[in-house]
Structures are given as structure tokens and as C-alpha cells.
């Protein structure tokens, strides 16, 4: 099994914006250094399903279906929301 690669949320968001602009998956992969085309497809699926909070989760940390991230306090939740906005 291969090594897992963690991409920053900014790369994921940029890949989604590029895909929405009509840029091919191959070009996105070359420009952003993404190794697997299914990764871009996954991020697009999250975007279309309104699960953009998943862009900020670490590798291997999957939340249960229908639930968002758990926060330690209200400030942490607001910081995450502000990063998204």
C-alpha cells in the first residue's frame, strides 16, 4: 500500500476552483503536484455535497456520515468557519 499524502486545505480549495473554471484534471494535477486523479474527484464530491469542512481534516480522519467536525470550543468552530469564508 502506498504512502498517504496530506494536502493543505488551500490546495484542495484551489483544485476545486480550478475544476469549476473548466481546467482539466490533468492540468490541475500538474500545477498543484497532486499524484492521484481520484483525489480531485473526491474533493469535488465533497464540494458538491456541501462537505467543505472535510478539506481541513487530517489524513485518515473521516467523520461519521452526516456529522461535521467536533470542536473543542466555540472559538475553534468560528476560526474554522472564518477560514472557509
Secondary structure, DSSP 8 states (H G I E B T S, - for coil): --------HHHHHHHHHHHHTT--HHHHHHHHT---HHHHHHHHHHHHTT-GGGGGS-TT----TT-----SSHHHHHHHHHHH-
